[in-house]
Amino acid sequence: MSAYGYSGRLARLLERLGIEPGDKVRVRKGGRVLEGIVMPSYGSGEVLVIKLGNGYNVGVEVEEGSIEKVGRAERGPPGSPVPLLEKVEVGEGRVFVLGCGGTVASRVDYETGAVRPYLTAEELALSSPEMLRYARIEAKQLLSILSEDMKPRLWEEIVRETAKAIEGGYDGIVIAHGTDTMSYTAAALSFAFHKGLPVPIAMTGAQRSSDRPSSDASFNLVAATLVAAKAPFAEVSVVMHGESGDTYALAHRGVRVRKMHSSRRDAFRSVNARPLAKVWPYEGKIELVEREFRRRGGELVVENGFEERVALIKHFPGMIAEVIEALLDKGFRGLVIEGTGLGHVSSDAIAALERAREMGVPVVVSTQTIFGRVNLNVYSTGRRMLAAGAIPVEDMLAEVAYVKLSWALARTRELQEVRRIMTTNLAGEISYFHGMELFPVSPNA
């Protein structure tokens, strides 16, 4: 029973009663009767964790005579311990899981009620045993932070640890990360490894915690493990639910993905591009959607380093010129502006762009429309922006442009070289043609 995280008196009681994860039990406690499926313990080994009929997990202190076995679950909700850990045929590959915070890499300690990170590969595998179908799992908790606390200097730590794991001969890397800033980190990894990446890096997260009936944590972890172990592409991807049910996930290219909904399980979408693949984690199937990708193999090449004094701002009908001036006065070394439509800023802001050029500060322009691309050659405002030194970046997402500028400025401060880097497609962040299928059409059309 210790293999399931239980220990001491509780482990001995469960062993004596022949109760193990996957069994249906009835617990009488304080005049109440609870029925559910026994789960592995992810926290204290002295508190029994059961999944109730409504899908939620609870922790219960049990004593002799308060618990009885009433059956066996055929298969529980996602995250249930069926098939059992020791009954899963472990895959031949090796996947390294790097924990960088977020809901997907956390668990509830049912003794204290606190949310804690998974600290070992065993705990992680207990939470999602089907990961083991595709590879032996090794894990390290690098960061335990909220998604909104991610910083460029932490990207550098993630790149270093990821490179170290790749050098260790793993077949792929899974990075567990908070969803709110996952696309930024995916872009950072994409640029850091754009010259040479021998294995897939699959980033994943969870919109809903593991104790909820609608949790997507286990599904996403299993899907990301499948991608890391078996996908033919050696690229950075974000692997998350492809639709609201537990059927398939999508592997999105790391420089083409955005979180498009605050709470849906299928919140992530590829923008101005197709996903790399559809992934059926419980069937072990990967269906390629994008036919052009970097294949496994080759040498690892790392270009780490990010400049922190870069700002991303959105144009708005107001005093945008003063915002740009204030950032220049504060010593920011690069700016990315989400312009309107084709990438415009107001006419009175162009003088601020000219000042930035004189100060040697690159100003990169994307569009805030999400889909489509920048074109500063259509209207007079755009042409004036070009004359003032603005750097248009085609169809690159604004947050990707922010990360890329941060990465570029860690390599050079020379404006022409920054312009060259920002307008060169390095990791699939720029494309020059969009098919009609890339824009989501209304179902009522």
URVEN-V190257 format. One record per helix or strand of 3 or more residues. SS is the DSSP state (alpha for helix, beta for strand). FROM is the first residue (numbers start at 0). LEN is the number of residues. Records with the same first field share a line. If there is no record, write none. Layout:
SS = FROM-LEN ; FROM-LEN
This chain:
alpha = 1-3 ; 7-10 ; 84-3 ; 102-3 ; 120-7 ; 128-5 ; 146-3 ; 151-16 ; 178-14 ; 216-14 ; 319-10 ; 346-12 ; 379-8 ; 397-12 ; 414-8 ; 435-3
beta = 22-7 ; 31-7 ; 47-5 ; 56-4 ; 66-6 ; 92-8 ; 105-3 ; 114-3 ; 134-9 ; 171-5 ; 199-5 ; 235-6 ; 248-5 ; 256-3 ; 267-3 ; 276-4 ; 284-4 ; 309-5 ; 333-7 ; 361-6
